[in-house]
Amino acid sequence: MCQVFFIDDEADLRIAIEQTFELADIDAKFFVDAESALIAMQQGEEAGVVVTDICLPGISGMDML
């Protein structure tokens, strides 16, 4: 199964989506910013799907993609 990277700086939304993904048995990693997701990718983590907020601190979601 592919892994989902979910990137959002809104804690409440991240927590709600994390709980939903857990109930649906979706393999996902959650990040507060694009930099953290990029570091994970550089360290060998692979994402089959990336869901990102566009307006993030630092690198925007669009720039990250």
Number of C-alpha atoms within 10 A of each C-alpha: 6 11 15 18 22 22 23 22 17 12 11 10 11 17 12 10 15 18 12 12 14 11 9 9 9 14 14 19 16 19 19 18 23 26 18 13 22 15 11 16 13 10 9 9 13 15 18 10 12 16 14 22 16 16 13 19 13 10 14 16 20 12 9 14 12
